[in-house]
Amino acid sequence: MNRKELEPDSSPQAAFGARLRSLREARGWKQEELGAQMGYSSTHVSAVETGRKMPTLRFARSADIALGLVGVLDTFERDWREIRHGALLEGFPEYVGHEGRAAEIRLYEVGVIPGLLQTPEYATVLAESAVKRGAITQDQANERVSLVAERQAALVRTSPPLVFVVLDESCIRRPIGEPAVMQAQLDRLVAFAELPNTVLQIAPFDLGERRPFNLPVTVLTLADRSLMSYAESSQRGHLERESTAVLPLLTAYHQLQAEACSQAASVATIRELRRDTP
């Protein structure tokens, strides 16, 4: 029997395949047996193990179920997201996985509209700007734009999450792209506010020192009611799971909501700005 030797250090995709083979063999399973449990052919399993075929999200989740990795930190889904989103900040692919399953999402953003609310055109302008600066490649820019659509699909899934968004006033006042891009983005914000599972508020400039956050922050409430926060520096993203660290952020977020404009007043501000946009 021919057996291809694997080189897990050659790429994340190769590491995925080598790990899959290692865990399969540790259980004494043949490729046919693992494939049967996952709903894939032995040929497909072999192609992923040897790096000839890129794993999909469905494949990664099926492997986690078959190999008993659901609920642990080091899952094949996490490995897949690192392969798929290698151009993104460290920590962000893992966050996206949790975001897609969260029961409640609380966002505070400064300067730009957050990804969950961006139009494709707005996201494209930001990504193309990063290409022009030499920060990312064109392929990486395309990946960022496609990820926006992937994340937004979670908002319309069965049993969608409750999404609370507070935008610093700078998010809606800072022009991005041509006027038509900004007009469509403001329209998107109004449409978002009209969804039954969302709340949108603007934190006005005159909030001043009463604003509890100086940087963007996200707090997730998971299905088991546990909390998780996510924040970014210029180099990496950081997930925090310790309740002692996340609870103060949740308290501060509630304080921010109390100080921010109501949704009705926020939508009125956005509509007025939309009318004034040339």
C-alpha contacts under 8 A as a table, 3 or more apart, distances in Angstrom:
res1	aa1	res2	aa2	distance
4	K	50	T	6.99
6	L	14	A	7.20
6	L	18	A	6.21
6	L	50	T	6.51
7	E	10	S	5.66
7	E	14	A	6.43
7	E	15	A	7.39
7	E	18	A	7.50
8	P	11	S	6.54
8	P	12	P	7.40
8	P	14	A	4.83
8	P	15	A	3.97
8	P	16	F	7.54
8	P	17	G	7.62
8	P	18	A	5.75
9	D	12	P	7.44
9	D	14	A	7.10
9	D	15	A	6.32
10	S	14	A	6.32
10	S	15	A	7.55
11	S	14	A	5.14
11	S	15	A	6.27
12	P	15	A	4.96
12	P	16	F	6.19
12	P	79	D	7.77
12	P	82	E	7.57
12	P	83	I	5.82
13	Q	16	F	5.09
13	Q	17	G	6.45
13	Q	51	G	6.17
13	Q	54	M	6.92
13	Q	55	P	7.92
13	Q	83	I	6.39
14	A	17	G	5.15
14	A	18	A	6.13
14	A	49	E	7.49
14	A	50	T	6.96
14	A	51	G	5.25
15	A	18	A	5.09
15	A	19	R	6.06
16	F	19	R	5.30
16	F	20	L	6.20
16	F	49	E	7.32
16	F	76	F	7.44
16	F	79	D	6.65
16	F	80	W	7.69
17	G	20	L	5.06
17	G	21	R	6.26
17	G	48	V	5.50
17	G	49	E	3.63
17	G	50	T	5.88
17	G	51	G	5.99
18	A	21	R	5.20
18	A	22	S	6.11
18	A	49	E	5.88
18	A	50	T	7.35
19	R	22	S	4.98
19	R	23	L	6.16
20	L	23	L	5.41
20	L	24	R	6.08
20	L	49	E	6.27
21	R	24	R	5.06
21	R	25	E	6.03
21	R	49	E	5.96
22	S	25	E	5.30
22	S	26	A	6.07
23	L	26	A	5.02
23	L	27	R	6.55
23	L	67	L	7.57
24	R	27	R	5.44
24	R	28	G	6.59
24	R	29	W	5.55
24	R	30	K	7.28
24	R	31	Q	7.71
24	R	34	L	7.05
24	R	67	L	7.80
25	E	28	G	4.81
25	E	29	W	5.64
25	E	30	K	7.23
26	A	29	W	7.67
29	W	32	E	7.89
29	W	33	E	5.80
29	W	34	L	6.41
30	K	33	E	5.24
30	K	34	L	6.50
31	Q	34	L	5.24
31	Q	35	G	5.88
31	Q	42	S	5.00
31	Q	43	T	7.95
31	Q	45	V	6.27
31	Q	46	S	6.80
32	E	35	G	5.04
32	E	36	A	6.04
32	E	41	S	6.74
32	E	42	S	4.57
33	E	36	A	5.18
33	E	37	Q	6.52
33	E	42	S	7.86
34	L	37	Q	5.27
34	L	38	M	6.25
34	L	42	S	7.70
34	L	45	V	7.83
34	L	66	A	7.26
35	G	38	M	5.03
35	G	39	G	5.78
35	G	40	Y	4.61
35	G	41	S	5.25
35	G	42	S	5.33
35	G	44	H	7.83
35	G	45	V	6.22
36	A	39	G	5.24
36	A	40	Y	6.15
36	A	41	S	6.93
36	A	42	S	7.89
37	Q	40	Y	7.82
37	Q	66	A	6.00
38	M	59	F	7.53
38	M	62	S	5.17
38	M	63	A	6.27
38	M	65	I	7.87
38	M	66	A	6.20
39	G	62	S	7.82
40	Y	44	H	6.28
40	Y	45	V	6.92
41	S	44	H	5.20
41	S	45	V	6.48
42	S	45	V	5.05
42	S	46	S	6.06
43	T	46	S	5.06
43	T	47	A	6.15
44	H	47	A	5.09
44	H	48	V	6.37
44	H	53	K	7.70
45	V	48	V	5.27
45	V	49	E	6.15
46	S	49	E	5.06
46	S	50	T	6.17
47	A	50	T	5.36
47	A	51	G	6.10
47	A	52	R	4.91
47	A	53	K	5.16
48	V	51	G	5.06
48	V	52	R	5.97
48	V	53	K	4.88
48	V	54	M	6.22
48	V	55	P	6.14
49	E	52	R	7.74
50	T	53	K	7.81
51	G	54	M	6.78
55	P	59	F	5.97
55	P	60	A	6.61
55	P	80	W	7.03
56	T	59	F	5.05
56	T	60	A	6.22
56	T	80	W	7.28
57	L	60	A	5.10
57	L	61	R	6.19
57	L	77	E	6.56
57	L	80	W	6.60
57	L	81	R	8.00
58	R	61	R	5.23
58	R	62	S	6.07
59	F	62	S	5.08
59	F	63	A	6.15
60	A	63	A	5.11
60	A	64	D	6.31
60	A	76	F	5.09
60	A	77	E	4.99
60	A	80	W	6.53
61	R	64	D	5.05
61	R	65	I	6.37
61	R	76	F	6.80
61	R	77	E	5.69
62	S	65	I	5.16
62	S	66	A	6.15
63	A	66	A	5.09
63	A	67	L	5.89
63	A	76	F	6.82
64	D	67	L	5.28
64	D	68	G	5.77
64	D	69	L	4.60
64	D	70	V	5.48
64	D	75	T	6.28
64	D	76	F	5.97
64	D	77	E	7.31
65	I	68	G	5.23
65	I	69	L	6.22
65	I	70	V	5.88
66	A	69	L	7.87
69	L	72	V	5.64
69	L	74	D	7.68
69	L	75	T	5.82
69	L	76	F	7.88
70	V	75	T	6.99
72	V	75	T	6.35
74	D	78	R	6.60
74	D	79	D	7.71
75	T	78	R	5.22
75	T	79	D	6.53
76	F	79	D	4.84
76	F	80	W	6.04
77	E	80	W	4.96
77	E	81	R	6.25
78	R	81	R	5.18
78	R	82	E	6.39
78	R	93	P	7.41
78	R	94	E	6.02
78	R	97	G	7.54
79	D	82	E	5.17
79	D	83	I	6.40
80	W	83	I	5.07
80	W	84	R	6.00
81	R	84	R	4.89
81	R	85	H	5.64
81	R	86	G	7.77
81	R	93	P	5.40
81	R	94	E	6.99
81	R	97	G	7.90
82	E	85	H	5.31
82	E	86	G	5.33
82	E	93	P	6.15
82	E	94	E	7.87
83	I	86	G	5.50
85	H	88	L	5.59
85	H	93	P	6.29
85	H	143	E	7.25
86	G	89	L	7.96
87	A	136	I	7.63
87	A	140	Q	5.76
87	A	143	E	7.90
88	L	92	F	6.57
88	L	93	P	7.24
88	L	144	R	7.75
89	L	92	F	5.53
89	L	93	P	7.81
89	L	235	Q	6.60
89	L	236	R	4.95
89	L	237	G	6.02
90	E	93	P	7.35
90	E	235	Q	7.59
90	E	236	R	4.84
90	E	237	G	5.70
91	G	94	E	5.52
91	G	95	Y	6.39
91	G	236	R	6.44
91	G	237	G	4.79
91	G	238	H	5.90
91	G	239	L	6.90
92	F	95	Y	4.92
92	F	96	V	6.20
92	F	236	R	7.80
92	F	237	G	5.70
92	F	238	H	7.84
93	P	96	V	5.11
93	P	97	G	6.54
94	E	97	G	5.27
94	E	98	H	6.75
95	Y	98	H	5.24
95	Y	99	E	6.07
95	Y	230	Y	7.18
95	Y	239	L	6.95
96	V	99	E	4.88
96	V	100	G	6.18
96	V	151	R	7.27
97	G	100	G	5.43
97	G	101	R	7.00
98	H	101	R	5.38
98	H	102	A	6.08
98	H	222	L	7.75
99	E	102	A	5.14
99	E	105	I	7.41
99	E	151	R	7.98
99	E	220	L	7.02
100	G	151	R	6.80
100	G	154	A	5.49
101	R	154	A	7.75
101	R	222	L	6.99
101	R	223	A	7.45
102	A	105	I	6.64
102	A	161	P	6.29
102	A	220	L	6.18
102	A	221	T	5.83
102	A	222	L	4.51
102	A	223	A	6.16
103	A	160	P	7.42
103	A	161	P	4.60
103	A	162	L	6.38
103	A	220	L	7.58
103	A	221	T	5.66
103	A	222	L	5.20
103	A	223	A	5.31
103	A	225	R	7.96
104	E	161	P	5.07
104	E	162	L	4.60
104	E	163	V	5.82
104	E	164	F	7.81
104	E	220	L	5.80
104	E	221	T	4.91
104	E	222	L	6.85
105	I	161	P	6.84
105	I	162	L	6.19
105	I	163	V	4.73
105	I	164	F	6.12
105	I	218	T	7.23
105	I	219	V	6.12
105	I	220	L	4.82
105	I	221	T	6.50
106	R	163	V	5.97
106	R	164	F	4.71
106	R	165	V	5.88
106	R	218	T	5.54
106	R	219	V	5.10
106	R	220	L	6.32
107	L	163	V	7.86
107	L	164	F	6.25
107	L	165	V	4.77
107	L	166	V	6.18
107	L	216	P	7.60
107	L	217	V	6.08
107	L	218	T	4.63
107	L	219	V	6.72
108	Y	165	V	6.03
108	Y	166	V	4.88
108	Y	167	L	5.78
108	Y	168	D	7.47
108	Y	216	P	5.27
108	Y	217	V	5.32
108	Y	218	T	6.39
109	E	112	V	6.92
109	E	113	I	7.03
109	E	114	P	6.42
109	E	166	V	6.79
109	E	167	L	5.23
109	E	168	D	6.15
109	E	171	C	7.40
109	E	215	L	7.33
109	E	216	P	4.56
109	E	217	V	6.85
110	V	113	I	7.83
110	V	167	L	6.48
110	V	168	D	5.13
110	V	169	E	7.79
110	V	170	S	6.38
110	V	171	C	5.89
110	V	215	L	6.76
110	V	216	P	5.95
111	G	168	D	7.05
111	G	169	E	7.97
111	G	170	S	5.01
111	G	171	C	4.42
111	G	172	I	7.97
111	G	174	R	6.79
112	V	170	S	7.38
112	V	171	C	4.56
112	V	172	I	7.54
112	V	174	R	7.36
113	I	117	L	6.51
113	I	118	Q	6.14
113	I	167	L	7.59
113	I	171	C	5.54
113	I	172	I	7.36
114	P	117	L	5.71
114	P	118	Q	6.32
115	G	118	Q	5.08
115	G	123	A	7.45
115	G	148	V	5.65
115	G	151	R	7.88
116	L	148	V	6.56
116	L	151	R	6.41
116	L	152	Q	5.35
117	L	152	Q	7.54
117	L	188	R	7.18
117	L	189	L	6.78
117	L	192	F	7.35
118	Q	122	Y	6.03
118	Q	123	A	6.03
118	Q	148	V	7.33
118	Q	185	Q	6.68
118	Q	188	R	7.57
119	T	122	Y	5.21
119	T	123	A	6.22
119	T	184	A	7.42
119	T	185	Q	5.88
119	T	188	R	6.94
120	P	123	A	5.10
120	P	124	T	6.00
120	P	145	V	6.73
120	P	148	V	7.56
120	P	149	A	7.57
121	E	124	T	5.01
121	E	125	V	6.29
121	E	181	V	6.23
122	Y	125	V	5.27
122	Y	126	L	6.54
122	Y	176	I	6.93
122	Y	177	G	7.11
122	Y	181	V	6.09
122	Y	182	M	7.30
122	Y	185	Q	6.82
123	A	126	L	5.29
123	A	127	A	6.20
123	A	144	R	7.92
123	A	145	V	5.79
123	A	148	V	7.41
124	T	127	A	5.04
124	T	128	E	5.91
124	T	141	A	7.69
124	T	142	N	7.98
124	T	145	V	6.02
125	V	128	E	5.22
125	V	129	S	6.07
125	V	176	I	7.15
125	V	177	G	5.98
126	L	129	S	5.18
126	L	130	A	6.49
126	L	176	I	7.73
127	A	130	A	5.18
127	A	131	V	6.50
127	A	141	A	4.98
127	A	142	N	7.63
127	A	144	R	6.88
127	A	145	V	7.09
128	E	131	V	4.94
128	E	132	K	6.30
128	E	138	Q	7.58
128	E	141	A	6.45
129	S	132	K	5.11
129	S	133	R	6.37
130	A	133	R	5.11
130	A	134	G	6.35
130	A	135	A	5.28
130	A	136	I	5.98
130	A	141	A	7.66
131	V	134	G	5.06
131	V	135	A	5.83
131	V	136	I	5.11
131	V	137	T	5.67
131	V	138	Q	6.17
131	V	141	A	6.88
132	K	135	A	7.60
133	R	136	I	7.90
134	G	137	T	7.16
136	I	140	Q	5.99
136	I	141	A	6.64
137	T	140	Q	5.10
137	T	141	A	6.23
138	Q	141	A	4.93
138	Q	142	N	6.26
139	D	142	N	5.10
139	D	143	E	6.27
140	Q	143	E	4.93
140	Q	144	R	6.28
141	A	144	R	5.12
141	A	145	V	6.42
142	N	145	V	5.23
142	N	146	S	6.23
143	E	146	S	5.17
143	E	147	L	6.10
144	R	147	L	5.12
144	R	148	V	6.59
145	V	148	V	5.31
145	V	149	A	7.07
146	S	149	A	5.42
146	S	150	E	6.39
147	L	150	E	4.87
147	L	151	R	6.08
148	V	151	R	5.32
148	V	152	Q	6.24
149	A	152	Q	5.13
149	A	153	A	6.39
150	E	153	A	5.44
150	E	154	A	7.58
151	R	154	A	5.81
151	R	155	L	7.87
152	Q	155	L	5.50
152	Q	156	V	7.58
153	A	156	V	5.65
153	A	157	R	6.49
154	A	157	R	5.22
154	A	160	P	6.65
154	A	161	P	7.66
155	L	160	P	5.45
155	L	161	P	6.46
156	V	160	P	5.75
157	R	160	P	5.17
160	P	197	N	7.27
161	P	197	N	6.82
162	L	197	N	4.90
162	L	198	T	5.82
163	V	197	N	6.31
163	V	198	T	4.75
163	V	199	V	6.40
164	F	198	T	5.82
164	F	199	V	4.84
164	F	200	L	6.20
165	V	198	T	7.80
165	V	199	V	6.17
165	V	200	L	4.93
165	V	201	Q	6.26
166	V	200	L	6.01
166	V	201	Q	4.76
166	V	202	I	5.56
166	V	203	A	6.44
166	V	257	Q	7.15
166	V	260	A	7.62
167	L	170	S	7.81
167	L	171	C	6.21
167	L	172	I	7.90
167	L	200	L	7.78
167	L	201	Q	6.33
167	L	202	I	4.92
167	L	203	A	5.88
168	D	171	C	5.72
168	D	172	I	7.87
168	D	202	I	5.87
168	D	203	A	4.73
168	D	204	P	6.37
168	D	205	F	7.38
169	E	172	I	5.76
169	E	173	R	6.37
169	E	202	I	5.94
169	E	203	A	5.71
169	E	204	P	5.07
169	E	205	F	6.03
170	S	173	R	5.02
170	S	174	R	5.68
170	S	205	F	7.77
171	C	174	R	5.79
172	I	175	P	7.61
172	I	186	L	7.39
172	I	270	I	7.36
175	P	178	E	7.98
175	P	179	P	7.64
175	P	182	M	6.48
176	I	179	P	7.90
176	I	181	V	7.17
176	I	182	M	6.13
177	G	180	A	7.97
177	G	181	V	5.87
177	G	182	M	6.77
178	E	181	V	5.37
178	E	182	M	6.73
179	P	182	M	5.17
179	P	183	Q	6.06
179	P	277	T	6.70
179	P	278	P	6.23
180	A	183	Q	4.98
180	A	184	A	6.15
181	V	184	A	5.32
181	V	185	Q	6.21
182	M	185	Q	4.93
182	M	186	L	6.18
182	M	277	T	7.91
183	Q	186	L	5.23
183	Q	187	D	6.29
183	Q	274	R	5.95
183	Q	277	T	6.77
184	A	187	D	4.98
184	A	188	R	6.15
185	Q	188	R	4.91
185	Q	189	L	6.43
186	L	189	L	5.11
186	L	190	V	6.55
186	L	270	I	6.46
186	L	271	R	7.53
186	L	274	R	6.28
187	D	190	V	5.21
187	D	191	A	6.31
187	D	271	R	7.91
187	D	274	R	7.61
188	R	191	A	5.06
188	R	192	F	6.07
189	L	192	F	4.98
189	L	193	A	6.27
189	L	270	I	7.89
190	V	193	A	5.16
190	V	194	E	6.55
190	V	267	V	6.12
190	V	270	I	7.36
190	V	271	R	7.65
191	A	194	E	5.20
191	A	195	L	6.89
192	F	195	L	5.54
192	F	198	T	6.97
192	F	200	L	7.70
193	A	198	T	6.00
193	A	199	V	5.87
193	A	200	L	5.46
193	A	263	Q	7.49
193	A	267	V	7.48
194	E	198	T	7.40
195	L	198	T	5.63
199	V	263	Q	6.60
200	L	263	Q	5.47
200	L	266	S	7.28
200	L	267	V	7.91
201	Q	257	Q	7.47
201	Q	260	A	6.34
201	Q	261	C	5.80
201	Q	262	S	5.92
201	Q	263	Q	5.01
201	Q	266	S	5.43
201	Q	267	V	7.85
202	I	260	A	5.89
202	I	261	C	5.58
202	I	262	S	7.70
202	I	263	Q	7.71
202	I	266	S	5.34
203	A	207	L	6.73
203	A	211	R	7.96
203	A	256	L	7.81
203	A	259	E	7.48
203	A	260	A	4.57
203	A	261	C	6.26
204	P	207	L	5.62
204	P	260	A	6.85
204	P	261	C	7.30
205	F	208	G	6.31
207	L	210	R	5.53
207	L	211	R	5.87
207	L	259	E	7.35
207	L	260	A	7.63
208	G	211	R	6.04
209	E	212	P	7.56
210	R	259	E	7.57
211	R	214	N	7.48
211	R	256	L	6.34
211	R	259	E	7.83
212	P	252	A	6.10
212	P	253	Y	7.65
212	P	255	Q	7.54
212	P	256	L	6.40
213	F	216	P	7.23
213	F	217	V	7.83
213	F	252	A	7.87
216	P	231	A	6.71
216	P	232	E	7.72
217	V	229	S	7.33
217	V	230	Y	6.24
217	V	231	A	5.28
218	T	229	S	5.50
218	T	230	Y	5.18
218	T	231	A	6.59
219	V	227	L	7.02
219	V	228	M	5.73
219	V	229	S	4.31
219	V	230	Y	6.49
219	V	246	V	7.63
219	V	249	L	7.61
219	V	250	L	6.87
220	L	227	L	5.70
220	L	228	M	5.10
220	L	229	S	6.03
221	T	224	D	7.98
221	T	225	R	5.55
221	T	226	S	5.81
221	T	227	L	4.78
221	T	228	M	6.58
222	L	225	R	5.11
222	L	226	S	5.45
222	L	227	L	6.30
222	L	228	M	7.74
223	A	226	S	7.37
226	S	243	S	7.99
227	L	241	R	6.53
227	L	243	S	6.57
227	L	246	V	6.69
227	L	247	L	7.83
228	M	239	L	6.91
228	M	240	E	5.61
228	M	241	R	4.79
228	M	242	E	7.55
228	M	243	S	7.70
228	M	246	V	6.39
229	S	239	L	5.76
229	S	240	E	5.14
229	S	241	R	6.77
229	S	246	V	6.05
229	S	249	L	7.98
230	Y	237	G	6.91
230	Y	238	H	5.58
230	Y	239	L	4.69
230	Y	240	E	6.35
231	A	237	G	5.72
231	A	238	H	5.45
231	A	239	L	6.93
232	E	235	Q	7.62
232	E	236	R	5.84
232	E	237	G	4.19
232	E	238	H	6.11
233	S	236	R	5.50
233	S	237	G	6.24
240	E	245	A	7.23
240	E	246	V	6.86
241	R	245	A	7.71
241	R	246	V	6.98
242	E	245	A	5.53
242	E	246	V	6.31
243	S	246	V	4.90
243	S	247	L	5.61
244	T	247	L	5.85
244	T	248	P	7.34
245	A	248	P	6.27
245	A	249	L	7.27
246	V	249	L	5.23
246	V	250	L	6.39
247	L	250	L	5.01
247	L	251	T	6.23
248	P	251	T	5.03
248	P	252	A	6.14
249	L	252	A	5.02
249	L	253	Y	6.07
250	L	253	Y	4.97
250	L	254	H	6.34
251	T	254	H	5.22
251	T	255	Q	6.40
252	A	255	Q	4.96
252	A	256	L	6.18
253	Y	256	L	4.93
253	Y	257	Q	6.26
254	H	257	Q	5.07
254	H	258	A	6.30
255	Q	258	A	5.12
255	Q	259	E	6.43
256	L	259	E	5.18
256	L	260	A	6.02
257	Q	260	A	5.14
257	Q	261	C	7.85
261	C	265	A	5.92
261	C	266	S	5.79
262	S	265	A	5.20
262	S	266	S	5.96
263	Q	266	S	4.91
263	Q	267	V	6.01
264	A	267	V	5.27
264	A	268	A	6.23
265	A	268	A	5.03
265	A	269	T	6.25
266	S	269	T	5.09
266	S	270	I	6.30
267	V	270	I	5.03
267	V	271	R	6.12
268	A	271	R	5.12
268	A	272	E	6.15
269	T	272	E	5.15
269	T	273	L	6.17
270	I	273	L	5.08
270	I	274	R	6.02
271	R	274	R	4.87
271	R	275	R	6.31
272	E	275	R	5.19
272	E	276	D	6.42
273	L	276	D	5.03
273	L	277	T	6.16
274	R	277	T	5.21
275	R	278	P	7.87
